[in-house]
Amino acid sequence: MKSKEVVFSDKELTALYKLIKESHEKAPQTEEDAHFLYYDEYEPLVDVKVLSALLKKVGDILDSKEKINIDKDFLRMKYHFYNNDVDEKVYAVLEKAFEQLKRIEIEYFNMESAEFVKRKIDVYYKSREYTIGYYHLRKDIRKFRTSRIAFAKLTKEKYKIPKGFNKNDY
């Protein structure tokens, strides 16, 4: 295929990156999820691999500060308090940690910085909305929005829930 050089203004390039990013975010990542994207005898509208390649290419030519800001905005939308989608793998680890009283290491999304922060917590209470536990860095009991926990790993360290702990205090 013969290629032509195409020139985009900064505004056009930003808009193109946002459109591709949104399509990529909404695209199914597995074949099981892909059923809603298919039309006309199981032919995909857009292959997620093509979207990934486009996103990378456009991202490479976009101003790096602009790309970082757009990516952070998308993360803030994904982890916004209106979005309560809980990662099932993460929730399974939370349940196991709570049942076995084992400390976990988590990656928690910080809305202000739009970055993931590693934390060690002892789970004292868990629900699909909030997880309450002892946060080791701050040496205090804290409340975490469960949908903002992007990753959780069980450790071998055991803990005890203090007598008198009341989830309603948090």
VMD Tcl script that builds the backbone (N, CA, C; Angstrom):
set m [mol new atoms 510]
animate dup $m
set s [atomselect $m all]
$s set {name element resname resid chain x y z} {
  {N N MET 1 A 0.839 -1.173 0.000}
  {CA C MET 1 A 0.000 0.000 0.000}
  {C C MET 1 A 0.886 1.238 0.000}
  {N N LYS 2 A 0.532 2.168 -0.862}
  {CA C LYS 2 A 1.279 3.411 -0.965}
  {C C LYS 2 A 0.844 4.347 0.162}
  {N N SER 3 A 1.799 4.900 0.895}
  {CA C SER 3 A 1.438 5.781 2.000}
  {C C SER 3 A 1.739 7.221 1.641}
  {N N LYS 4 A 0.870 8.125 2.150}
  {CA C LYS 4 A 1.050 9.560 1.974}
  {C C LYS 4 A 1.353 10.163 3.331}
  {N N GLU 5 A 2.096 11.216 3.328}
  {CA C GLU 5 A 2.355 11.907 4.581}
  {C C GLU 5 A 1.129 12.741 4.934}
  {N N VAL 6 A 0.688 12.594 6.166}
  {CA C VAL 6 A -0.472 13.330 6.647}
  {C C VAL 6 A -0.005 14.227 7.786}
  {N N VAL 7 A -0.437 15.459 7.760}
  {CA C VAL 7 A -0.040 16.413 8.794}
  {C C VAL 7 A -1.286 16.774 9.610}
  {N N PHE 8 A -1.129 16.677 10.934}
  {CA C PHE 8 A -2.212 17.016 11.846}
  {C C PHE 8 A -1.819 18.242 12.653}
  {N N SER 9 A -2.815 19.072 12.945}
  {CA C SER 9 A -2.571 20.168 13.883}
  {C C SER 9 A -2.499 19.545 15.282}
  {N N ASP 10 A -2.016 20.323 16.243}
  {CA C ASP 10 A -1.947 19.816 17.620}
  {C C ASP 10 A -3.336 19.429 18.127}
  {N N LYS 11 A -4.337 20.260 17.812}
  {CA C LYS 11 A -5.712 19.973 18.248}
  {C C LYS 11 A -6.228 18.682 17.619}
  {N N GLU 12 A -5.953 18.500 16.335}
  {CA C GLU 12 A -6.405 17.293 15.638}
  {C C GLU 12 A -5.722 16.051 16.203}
  {N N LEU 13 A -4.444 16.166 16.453}
  {CA C LEU 13 A -3.691 15.037 16.996}
  {C C LEU 13 A -4.193 14.662 18.390}
  {N N THR 14 A -4.475 15.670 19.214}
  {CA C THR 14 A -5.013 15.420 20.550}
  {C C THR 14 A -6.376 14.747 20.450}
  {N N ALA 15 A -7.239 15.265 19.558}
  {CA C ALA 15 A -8.571 14.680 19.380}
  {C C ALA 15 A -8.472 13.245 18.873}
  {N N LEU 16 A -7.574 12.993 17.947}
  {CA C LEU 16 A -7.389 11.644 17.400}
  {C C LEU 16 A -6.931 10.684 18.494}
  {N N TYR 17 A -5.969 11.114 19.298}
  {CA C TYR 17 A -5.481 10.269 20.401}
  {C C TYR 17 A -6.616 9.950 21.372}
  {N N LYS 18 A -7.425 10.965 21.724}
  {CA C LYS 18 A -8.544 10.748 22.643}
  {C C LYS 18 A -9.561 9.768 22.070}
  {N N LEU 19 A -9.876 9.908 20.787}
  {CA C LEU 19 A -10.836 8.997 20.151}
  {C C LEU 19 A -10.330 7.556 20.137}
  {N N ILE 20 A -9.072 7.389 19.771}
  {CA C ILE 20 A -8.495 6.038 19.734}
  {C C ILE 20 A -8.415 5.471 21.143}
  {N N LYS 21 A -8.001 6.301 22.099}
  {CA C LYS 21 A -7.896 5.871 23.505}
  {C C LYS 21 A -9.263 5.419 24.027}
  {N N GLU 22 A -10.303 6.188 23.740}
  {CA C GLU 22 A -11.641 5.816 24.196}
  {C C GLU 22 A -12.089 4.503 23.563}
  {N N SER 23 A -11.848 4.343 22.267}
  {CA C SER 23 A -12.211 3.089 21.593}
  {C C SER 23 A -11.435 1.915 22.182}
  {N N HIS 24 A -10.167 2.134 22.467}
  {CA C HIS 24 A -9.326 1.077 23.036}
  {C C HIS 24 A -9.804 0.700 24.434}
  {N N GLU 25 A -10.169 1.708 25.240}
  {CA C GLU 25 A -10.658 1.451 26.604}
  {C C GLU 25 A -11.944 0.625 26.577}
  {N N LYS 26 A -12.798 0.887 25.592}
  {CA C LYS 26 A -14.088 0.201 25.512}
  {C C LYS 26 A -14.009 -1.137 24.776}
  {N N ALA 27 A -12.921 -1.365 24.069}
  {CA C ALA 27 A -12.783 -2.603 23.295}
  {C C ALA 27 A -12.600 -3.797 24.221}
  {N N PRO 28 A -13.199 -4.924 23.861}
  {CA C PRO 28 A -13.022 -6.127 24.677}
  {C C PRO 28 A -11.577 -6.609 24.609}
  {N N GLN 29 A -11.084 -7.070 25.732}
  {CA C GLN 29 A -9.699 -7.525 25.789}
  {C C GLN 29 A -9.588 -9.036 25.601}
  {N N THR 30 A -10.727 -9.739 25.662}
  {CA C THR 30 A -10.732 -11.192 25.472}
  {C C THR 30 A -11.772 -11.547 24.422}
  {N N GLU 31 A -11.656 -12.735 23.857}
  {CA C GLU 31 A -12.630 -13.185 22.864}
  {C C GLU 31 A -14.009 -13.345 23.484}
  {N N GLU 32 A -14.058 -13.736 24.762}
  {CA C GLU 32 A -15.345 -13.883 25.448}
  {C C GLU 32 A -16.097 -12.558 25.497}
  {N N ASP 33 A -15.355 -11.487 25.710}
  {CA C ASP 33 A -15.973 -10.163 25.791}
  {C C ASP 33 A -16.286 -9.576 24.415}
  {N N ALA 34 A -15.727 -10.155 23.373}
  {CA C ALA 34 A -15.812 -9.572 22.038}
  {C C ALA 34 A -17.171 -9.745 21.372}
  {N N HIS 35 A -18.027 -10.584 21.902}
  {CA C HIS 35 A -19.288 -10.866 21.224}
  {C C HIS 35 A -20.112 -9.616 20.922}
  {N N PHE 36 A -20.047 -8.606 21.772}
  {CA C PHE 36 A -20.850 -7.405 21.530}
  {C C PHE 36 A -20.239 -6.511 20.457}
  {N N LEU 37 A -18.991 -6.716 20.128}
  {CA C LEU 37 A -18.317 -5.877 19.146}
  {C C LEU 37 A -18.489 -6.402 17.720}
  {N N TYR 38 A -18.936 -7.630 17.594}
  {CA C TYR 38 A -19.028 -8.255 16.279}
  {C C TYR 38 A -20.306 -7.881 15.546}
  {N N TYR 39 A -20.195 -7.838 14.250}
  {CA C TYR 39 A -21.359 -7.668 13.383}
  {C C TYR 39 A -21.116 -8.497 12.132}
  {N N ASP 40 A -22.127 -8.693 11.329}
  {CA C ASP 40 A -21.999 -9.370 10.042}
  {C C ASP 40 A -21.186 -10.654 10.116}
  {N N GLU 41 A -21.772 -11.652 10.737}
  {CA C GLU 41 A -21.141 -12.983 10.798}
  {C C GLU 41 A -19.788 -12.975 11.518}
  {N N TYR 42 A -19.732 -12.373 12.679}
  {CA C TYR 42 A -18.566 -12.418 13.559}
  {C C TYR 42 A -17.328 -11.723 13.005}
  {N N GLU 43 A -17.522 -10.716 12.217}
  {CA C GLU 43 A -16.387 -9.931 11.746}
  {C C GLU 43 A -16.214 -8.744 12.685}
  {N N PRO 44 A -15.061 -8.593 13.325}
  {CA C PRO 44 A -14.908 -7.498 14.289}
  {C C PRO 44 A -14.941 -6.131 13.614}
  {N N LEU 45 A -15.542 -5.147 14.315}
  {CA C LEU 45 A -15.541 -3.774 13.813}
  {C C LEU 45 A -14.104 -3.265 13.724}
  {N N VAL 46 A -13.388 -3.360 14.847}
  {CA C VAL 46 A -11.982 -2.964 14.906}
  {C C VAL 46 A -11.270 -3.944 15.827}
  {N N ASP 47 A -10.181 -4.468 15.362}
  {CA C ASP 47 A -9.392 -5.403 16.157}
  {C C ASP 47 A -8.665 -4.638 17.255}
  {N N VAL 48 A -8.704 -5.165 18.476}
  {CA C VAL 48 A -8.060 -4.490 19.608}
  {C C VAL 48 A -6.553 -4.342 19.376}
  {N N LYS 49 A -5.941 -5.243 18.645}
  {CA C LYS 49 A -4.497 -5.124 18.342}
  {C C LYS 49 A -4.232 -3.934 17.428}
  {N N VAL 50 A -5.143 -3.689 16.489}
  {CA C VAL 50 A -5.007 -2.530 15.604}
  {C C VAL 50 A -5.169 -1.245 16.413}
  {N N LEU 51 A -6.145 -1.233 17.321}
  {CA C LEU 51 A -6.326 -0.062 18.183}
  {C C LEU 51 A -5.076 0.205 19.022}
  {N N SER 52 A -4.494 -0.859 19.561}
  {CA C SER 52 A -3.273 -0.709 20.366}
  {C C SER 52 A -2.142 -0.119 19.537}
  {N N ALA 53 A -1.985 -0.611 18.313}
  {CA C ALA 53 A -0.927 -0.111 17.428}
  {C C ALA 53 A -1.166 1.357 17.077}
  {N N LEU 54 A -2.416 1.702 16.765}
  {CA C LEU 54 A -2.745 3.098 16.460}
  {C C LEU 54 A -2.485 3.999 17.661}
  {N N LEU 55 A -2.897 3.541 18.828}
  {CA C LEU 55 A -2.711 4.320 20.049}
  {C C LEU 55 A -1.231 4.593 20.282}
  {N N LYS 56 A -0.410 3.598 20.092}
  {CA C LYS 56 A 1.036 3.766 20.287}
  {C C LYS 56 A 1.614 4.756 19.273}
  {N N LYS 57 A 1.261 4.582 18.001}
  {CA C LYS 57 A 1.809 5.457 16.955}
  {C C LYS 57 A 1.400 6.908 17.150}
  {N N VAL 58 A 0.124 7.132 17.428}
  {CA C VAL 58 A -0.338 8.509 17.630}
  {C C VAL 58 A 0.250 9.059 18.928}
  {N N GLY 59 A 0.326 8.230 19.955}
  {CA C GLY 59 A 0.923 8.654 21.222}
  {C C GLY 59 A 2.383 9.034 21.083}
  {N N ASP 60 A 3.099 8.349 20.193}
  {CA C ASP 60 A 4.516 8.638 19.974}
  {C C ASP 60 A 4.747 10.010 19.338}
  {N N ILE 61 A 3.787 10.487 18.544}
  {CA C ILE 61 A 3.989 11.791 17.892}
  {C C ILE 61 A 3.277 12.933 18.620}
  {N N LEU 62 A 2.450 12.590 19.585}
  {CA C LEU 62 A 1.765 13.600 20.395}
  {C C LEU 62 A 2.742 14.179 21.417}
  {N N ASP 63 A 2.568 15.439 21.749}
  {CA C ASP 63 A 3.371 16.062 22.797}
  {C C ASP 63 A 3.299 15.198 24.056}
  {N N SER 64 A 4.457 14.869 24.648}
  {CA C SER 64 A 4.483 13.917 25.764}
  {C C SER 64 A 3.690 14.411 26.978}
  {N N LYS 65 A 3.739 15.711 27.271}
  {CA C LYS 65 A 2.965 16.237 28.400}
  {C C LYS 65 A 1.468 16.104 28.131}
  {N N GLU 66 A 1.074 16.376 26.899}
  {CA C GLU 66 A -0.341 16.261 26.522}
  {C C GLU 66 A -0.798 14.810 26.628}
  {N N LYS 67 A 0.031 13.879 26.175}
  {CA C LYS 67 A -0.294 12.450 26.242}
  {C C LYS 67 A -0.451 12.010 27.702}
  {N N ILE 68 A 0.476 12.415 28.544}
  {CA C ILE 68 A 0.420 12.058 29.970}
  {C C ILE 68 A -0.865 12.601 30.599}
  {N N ASN 69 A -1.214 13.846 30.293}
  {CA C ASN 69 A -2.430 14.436 30.849}
  {C C ASN 69 A -3.691 13.716 30.371}
  {N N ILE 70 A -3.723 13.354 29.093}
  {CA C ILE 70 A -4.878 12.624 28.563}
  {C C ILE 70 A -4.974 11.254 29.236}
  {N N ASP 71 A -3.850 10.561 29.334}
  {CA C ASP 71 A -3.844 9.233 29.971}
  {C C ASP 71 A -4.316 9.327 31.420}
  {N N LYS 72 A -3.874 10.367 32.130}
  {CA C LYS 72 A -4.303 10.555 33.526}
  {C C LYS 72 A -5.797 10.853 33.598}
  {N N ASP 73 A -6.301 11.648 32.660}
  {CA C ASP 73 A -7.735 11.936 32.637}
  {C C ASP 73 A -8.548 10.666 32.415}
  {N N PHE 74 A -8.072 9.795 31.542}
  {CA C PHE 74 A -8.770 8.532 31.305}
  {C C PHE 74 A -8.746 7.654 32.553}
  {N N LEU 75 A -7.617 7.629 33.251}
  {CA C LEU 75 A -7.553 6.866 34.498}
  {C C LEU 75 A -8.500 7.445 35.546}
  {N N ARG 76 A -8.563 8.764 35.633}
  {CA C ARG 76 A -9.479 9.394 36.590}
  {C C ARG 76 A -10.937 9.046 36.274}
  {N N MET 77 A -11.271 8.968 34.974}
  {CA C MET 77 A -12.631 8.562 34.606}
  {C C MET 77 A -12.876 7.101 34.982}
  {N N LYS 78 A -11.874 6.271 34.734}
  {CA C LYS 78 A -12.018 4.839 35.031}
  {C C LYS 78 A -12.222 4.602 36.523}
  {N N TYR 79 A -11.512 5.338 37.366}
  {CA C TYR 79 A -11.575 5.130 38.810}
  {C C TYR 79 A -12.433 6.164 39.539}
  {N N HIS 80 A -13.216 6.922 38.792}
  {CA C HIS 80 A -14.104 7.925 39.382}
  {C C HIS 80 A -15.101 7.265 40.331}
  {N N PHE 81 A -15.554 7.999 41.350}
  {CA C PHE 81 A -16.438 7.384 42.340}
  {C C PHE 81 A -17.787 6.977 41.755}
  {N N TYR 82 A -18.152 7.472 40.580}
  {CA C TYR 82 A -19.380 6.996 39.931}
  {C C TYR 82 A -19.200 5.604 39.345}
  {N N ASN 83 A -17.964 5.247 39.084}
  {CA C ASN 83 A -17.667 3.937 38.514}
  {C C ASN 83 A -17.274 3.001 39.652}
  {N N ASN 84 A -18.106 2.040 39.926}
  {CA C ASN 84 A -17.851 1.131 41.043}
  {C C ASN 84 A -17.496 -0.276 40.580}
  {N N ASP 85 A -16.891 -0.397 39.419}
  {CA C ASP 85 A -16.500 -1.710 38.920}
  {C C ASP 85 A -15.343 -2.249 39.747}
  {N N VAL 86 A -15.573 -3.372 40.374}
  {CA C VAL 86 A -14.555 -3.996 41.215}
  {C C VAL 86 A -13.929 -5.144 40.439}
  {N N ASP 87 A -12.606 -5.176 40.418}
  {CA C ASP 87 A -11.875 -6.263 39.773}
  {C C ASP 87 A -12.121 -7.537 40.581}
  {N N GLU 88 A -12.661 -8.553 39.932}
  {CA C GLU 88 A -13.030 -9.795 40.630}
  {C C GLU 88 A -11.809 -10.517 41.200}
  {N N LYS 89 A -10.687 -10.467 40.504}
  {CA C LYS 89 A -9.463 -11.099 41.019}
  {C C LYS 89 A -8.995 -10.393 42.287}
  {N N VAL 90 A -9.060 -9.080 42.262}
  {CA C VAL 90 A -8.682 -8.287 43.435}
  {C C VAL 90 A -9.611 -8.611 44.600}
  {N N TYR 91 A -10.899 -8.666 44.337}
  {CA C TYR 91 A -11.862 -8.921 45.411}
  {C C TYR 91 A -11.664 -10.313 46.011}
  {N N ALA 92 A -11.312 -11.284 45.180}
  {CA C ALA 92 A -11.045 -12.638 45.684}
  {C C ALA 92 A -9.857 -12.622 46.642}
  {N N VAL 93 A -8.834 -11.834 46.340}
  {CA C VAL 93 A -7.668 -11.711 47.226}
  {C C VAL 93 A -8.071 -11.015 48.523}
  {N N LEU 94 A -8.898 -9.978 48.435}
  {CA C LEU 94 A -9.381 -9.292 49.636}
  {C C LEU 94 A -10.142 -10.257 50.543}
  {N N GLU 95 A -11.002 -11.059 49.943}
  {CA C GLU 95 A -11.774 -12.033 50.729}
  {C C GLU 95 A -10.850 -13.042 51.408}
  {N N LYS 96 A -9.872 -13.528 50.665}
  {CA C LYS 96 A -8.927 -14.509 51.214}
  {C C LYS 96 A -8.120 -13.887 52.354}
  {N N ALA 97 A -7.660 -12.658 52.152}
  {CA C ALA 97 A -6.883 -11.954 53.184}
  {C C ALA 97 A -7.716 -11.793 54.455}
  {N N PHE 98 A -8.967 -11.423 54.289}
  {CA C PHE 98 A -9.856 -11.218 55.426}
  {C C PHE 98 A -10.137 -12.539 56.144}
  {N N GLU 99 A -10.400 -13.585 55.386}
  {CA C GLU 99 A -10.697 -14.897 55.979}
  {C C GLU 99 A -9.487 -15.478 56.722}
  {N N GLN 100 A -8.294 -15.322 56.124}
  {CA C GLN 100 A -7.087 -15.922 56.694}
  {C C GLN 100 A -6.302 -14.955 57.575}
  {N N LEU 101 A -6.768 -13.711 57.677}
  {CA C LEU 101 A -6.076 -12.658 58.424}
  {C C LEU 101 A -4.609 -12.543 57.998}
  {N N LYS 102 A -4.433 -12.415 56.683}
  {CA C LYS 102 A -3.100 -12.233 56.111}
  {C C LYS 102 A -3.018 -10.864 55.444}
  {N N ARG 103 A -1.903 -10.198 55.687}
  {CA C ARG 103 A -1.644 -8.880 55.115}
  {C C ARG 103 A -1.634 -8.967 53.582}
  {N N ILE 104 A -2.020 -7.869 52.947}
  {CA C ILE 104 A -1.933 -7.803 51.491}
  {C C ILE 104 A -1.148 -6.575 51.055}
  {N N GLU 105 A -0.582 -6.696 49.877}
  {CA C GLU 105 A 0.047 -5.568 49.203}
  {C C GLU 105 A -0.888 -5.193 48.067}
  {N N ILE 106 A -1.210 -3.918 47.982}
  {CA C ILE 106 A -2.125 -3.466 46.944}
  {C C ILE 106 A -1.502 -2.348 46.112}
  {N N GLU 107 A -2.060 -2.153 44.935}
  {CA C GLU 107 A -1.779 -0.968 44.137}
  {C C GLU 107 A -3.085 -0.211 44.103}
  {N N TYR 108 A -3.057 0.988 44.682}
  {CA C TYR 108 A -4.267 1.786 44.862}
  {C C TYR 108 A -4.178 3.039 44.011}
  {N N PHE 109 A -5.264 3.337 43.299}
  {CA C PHE 109 A -5.271 4.508 42.431}
  {C C PHE 109 A -5.513 5.777 43.225}
  {N N ASN 110 A -4.591 6.725 43.118}
  {CA C ASN 110 A -4.692 8.020 43.773}
  {C C ASN 110 A -5.298 9.003 42.770}
  {N N MET 111 A -6.487 9.519 43.069}
  {CA C MET 111 A -7.193 10.415 42.139}
  {C C MET 111 A -6.433 11.715 41.894}
  {N N GLU 112 A -5.798 12.253 42.915}
  {CA C GLU 112 A -5.122 13.542 42.766}
  {C C GLU 112 A -3.938 13.445 41.796}
  {N N SER 113 A -3.071 12.472 42.011}
  {CA C SER 113 A -1.892 12.336 41.156}
  {C C SER 113 A -2.171 11.509 39.913}
  {N N ALA 114 A -3.288 10.783 39.909}
  {CA C ALA 114 A -3.656 9.873 38.817}
  {C C ALA 114 A -2.565 8.824 38.599}
  {N N GLU 115 A -2.044 8.330 39.714}
  {CA C GLU 115 A -1.017 7.292 39.676}
  {C C GLU 115 A -1.364 6.198 40.668}
  {N N PHE 116 A -0.746 5.051 40.473}
  {CA C PHE 116 A -0.961 3.930 41.377}
  {C C PHE 116 A 0.105 3.940 42.457}
  {N N VAL 117 A -0.349 3.731 43.698}
  {CA C VAL 117 A 0.546 3.754 44.842}
  {C C VAL 117 A 0.501 2.377 45.498}
  {N N LYS 118 A 1.689 1.844 45.822}
  {CA C LYS 118 A 1.747 0.551 46.504}
  {C C LYS 118 A 1.518 0.766 47.990}
  {N N ARG 119 A 0.712 -0.109 48.581}
  {CA C ARG 119 A 0.408 -0.004 50.003}
  {C C ARG 119 A 0.318 -1.393 50.606}
  {N N LYS 120 A 0.634 -1.488 51.884}
  {CA C LYS 120 A 0.450 -2.727 52.644}
  {C C LYS 120 A -0.667 -2.479 53.634}
  {N N ILE 121 A -1.672 -3.350 53.592}
  {CA C ILE 121 A -2.787 -3.183 54.514}
  {C C ILE 121 A -3.209 -4.523 55.122}
  {N N ASP 122 A -3.778 -4.421 56.320}
  {CA C ASP 122 A -4.424 -5.548 56.986}
  {C C ASP 122 A -5.922 -5.289 56.866}
  {N N VAL 123 A -6.651 -6.194 56.244}
  {CA C VAL 123 A -8.070 -5.985 55.971}
  {C C VAL 123 A -8.900 -6.277 57.224}
  {N N TYR 124 A -9.578 -5.250 57.734}
  {CA C TYR 124 A -10.448 -5.392 58.897}
  {C C TYR 124 A -11.914 -5.526 58.484}
  {N N TYR 125 A -12.234 -4.988 57.323}
  {CA C TYR 125 A -13.593 -5.058 56.792}
  {C C TYR 125 A -13.496 -4.901 55.290}
  {N N LYS 126 A -14.339 -5.616 54.557}
  {CA C LYS 126 A -14.344 -5.471 53.103}
  {C C LYS 126 A -15.764 -5.586 52.580}
  {N N SER 127 A -16.032 -4.771 51.582}
  {CA C SER 127 A -17.285 -4.851 50.833}
  {C C SER 127 A -16.946 -4.425 49.410}
  {N N ARG 128 A -17.882 -4.517 48.529}
  {CA C ARG 128 A -17.625 -4.116 47.151}
  {C C ARG 128 A -17.484 -2.593 47.027}
  {N N GLU 129 A -17.924 -1.879 48.045}
  {CA C GLU 129 A -17.795 -0.432 47.998}
  {C C GLU 129 A -16.522 0.056 48.696}
  {N N TYR 130 A -16.287 -0.446 49.928}
  {CA C TYR 130 A -15.126 0.013 50.701}
  {C C TYR 130 A -14.379 -1.149 51.341}
  {N N THR 131 A -13.090 -0.930 51.528}
  {CA C THR 131 A -12.245 -1.835 52.297}
  {C C THR 131 A -11.640 -0.992 53.414}
  {N N ILE 132 A -11.770 -1.477 54.626}
  {CA C ILE 132 A -11.211 -0.763 55.776}
  {C C ILE 132 A -10.120 -1.634 56.362}
  {N N GLY 133 A -8.982 -1.015 56.641}
  {CA C GLY 133 A -7.897 -1.793 57.206}
  {C C GLY 133 A -6.778 -0.924 57.740}
  {N N TYR 134 A -5.845 -1.590 58.376}
  {CA C TYR 134 A -4.681 -0.914 58.930}
  {C C TYR 134 A -3.695 -0.659 57.799}
  {N N TYR 135 A -3.364 0.608 57.583}
  {CA C TYR 135 A -2.433 1.021 56.547}
  {C C TYR 135 A -1.067 1.214 57.205}
  {N N HIS 136 A -0.111 0.377 56.847}
  {CA C HIS 136 A 1.174 0.324 57.542}
  {C C HIS 136 A 2.032 1.570 57.394}
  {N N LEU 137 A 1.993 2.223 56.258}
  {CA C LEU 137 A 2.817 3.416 56.089}
  {C C LEU 137 A 2.362 4.534 57.038}
  {N N ARG 138 A 1.069 4.748 57.130}
  {CA C ARG 138 A 0.527 5.812 57.990}
  {C C ARG 138 A 0.294 5.349 59.430}
  {N N LYS 139 A 0.450 4.039 59.653}
  {CA C LYS 139 A 0.250 3.455 60.990}
  {C C LYS 139 A -1.115 3.859 61.561}
  {N N ASP 140 A -2.131 3.671 60.717}
  {CA C ASP 140 A -3.477 4.076 61.095}
  {C C ASP 140 A -4.492 3.255 60.299}
  {N N ILE 141 A -5.706 3.198 60.801}
  {CA C ILE 141 A -6.779 2.507 60.094}
  {C C ILE 141 A -7.348 3.468 59.059}
  {N N ARG 142 A -7.460 3.003 57.822}
  {CA C ARG 142 A -7.945 3.837 56.727}
  {C C ARG 142 A -9.025 3.114 55.935}
  {N N LYS 143 A -9.797 3.903 55.232}
  {CA C LYS 143 A -10.880 3.396 54.388}
  {C C LYS 143 A -10.470 3.585 52.925}
  {N N PHE 144 A -10.548 2.515 52.152}
  {CA C PHE 144 A -10.155 2.532 50.740}
  {C C PHE 144 A -11.364 2.200 49.875}
  {N N ARG 145 A -11.520 2.888 48.788}
  {CA C ARG 145 A -12.569 2.567 47.833}
  {C C ARG 145 A -12.140 1.287 47.104}
  {N N THR 146 A -12.913 0.230 47.228}
  {CA C THR 146 A -12.530 -1.078 46.684}
  {C C THR 146 A -12.326 -1.023 45.173}
  {N N SER 147 A -13.119 -0.246 44.472}
  {CA C SER 147 A -12.996 -0.160 43.011}
  {C C SER 147 A -11.699 0.507 42.564}
  {N N ARG 148 A -10.997 1.177 43.468}
  {CA C ARG 148 A -9.718 1.814 43.114}
  {C C ARG 148 A -8.519 0.928 43.410}
  {N N ILE 149 A -8.762 -0.277 43.910}
  {CA C ILE 149 A -7.665 -1.219 44.118}
  {C C ILE 149 A -7.467 -1.966 42.805}
  {N N ALA 150 A -6.353 -1.695 42.151}
  {CA C ALA 150 A -6.104 -2.260 40.827}
  {C C ALA 150 A -5.405 -3.621 40.895}
  {N N PHE 151 A -4.720 -3.878 42.009}
  {CA C PHE 151 A -3.959 -5.117 42.153}
  {C C PHE 151 A -3.862 -5.434 43.636}
  {N N ALA 152 A -3.933 -6.723 43.966}
  {CA C ALA 152 A -3.764 -7.145 45.360}
  {C C ALA 152 A -3.031 -8.477 45.393}
  {N N LYS 153 A -2.090 -8.566 46.330}
  {CA C LYS 153 A -1.301 -9.792 46.487}
  {C C LYS 153 A -1.252 -10.154 47.962}
  {N N LEU 154 A -1.566 -11.406 48.237}
  {CA C LEU 154 A -1.532 -11.928 49.597}
  {C C LEU 154 A -0.077 -12.117 50.038}
  {N N THR 155 A 0.213 -11.776 51.290}
  {CA C THR 155 A 1.541 -12.047 51.841}
  {C C THR 155 A 1.400 -13.168 52.872}
  {N N LYS 156 A 2.507 -13.555 53.465}
  {CA C LYS 156 A 2.481 -14.605 54.491}
  {C C LYS 156 A 2.309 -14.032 55.893}
  {N N GLU 157 A 2.404 -12.705 55.997}
  {CA C GLU 157 A 2.329 -12.045 57.300}
  {C C GLU 157 A 0.910 -12.073 57.849}
  {N N LYS 158 A 0.779 -12.507 59.093}
  {CA C LYS 158 A -0.529 -12.591 59.752}
  {C C LYS 158 A -0.770 -11.333 60.587}
  {N N TYR 159 A -2.026 -11.096 60.917}
  {CA C TYR 159 A -2.396 -9.964 61.770}
  {C C TYR 159 A -3.647 -10.326 62.559}
  {N N LYS 160 A -3.978 -9.467 63.499}
  {CA C LYS 160 A -5.202 -9.624 64.276}
  {C C LYS 160 A -6.016 -8.345 64.165}
  {N N ILE 161 A -7.316 -8.501 64.089}
  {CA C ILE 161 A -8.199 -7.336 64.093}
  {C C ILE 161 A -8.373 -6.909 65.552}
  {N N PRO 162 A -8.111 -5.643 65.848}
  {CA C PRO 162 A -8.189 -5.192 67.247}
  {C C PRO 162 A -9.597 -5.351 67.827}
  {N N LYS 163 A -9.632 -5.731 69.094}
  {CA C LYS 163 A -10.925 -5.793 69.788}
  {C C LYS 163 A -11.487 -4.382 69.819}
  {N N GLY 164 A -12.746 -4.289 69.630}
  {CA C GLY 164 A -13.375 -2.978 69.641}
  {C C GLY 164 A -13.409 -2.298 68.286}
  {N N PHE 165 A -12.819 -2.930 67.260}
  {CA C PHE 165 A -12.888 -2.336 65.916}
  {C C PHE 165 A -14.340 -2.278 65.482}
  {N N ASN 166 A -14.743 -1.106 64.984}
  {CA C ASN 166 A -16.114 -0.924 64.492}
  {C C ASN 166 A -16.038 -0.261 63.141}
  {N N LYS 167 A -16.495 -0.962 62.123}
  {CA C LYS 167 A -16.442 -0.414 60.746}
  {C C LYS 167 A -17.192 0.912 60.626}
  {N N ASN 168 A -18.195 1.114 61.444}
  {CA C ASN 168 A -19.010 2.335 61.373}
  {C C ASN 168 A -18.265 3.577 61.861}
  {N N ASP 169 A -17.115 3.378 62.509}
  {CA C ASP 169 A -16.296 4.512 62.929}
  {C C ASP 169 A -15.527 5.124 61.762}
  {N N TYR 170 A -15.574 4.449 60.610}
  {CA C TYR 170 A -14.800 4.896 59.462}
  {C C TYR 170 A -15.714 5.171 58.301}
}
mol reanalyze $m
mol bondsrecalc $m
mol representation Tube
mol addrep $m
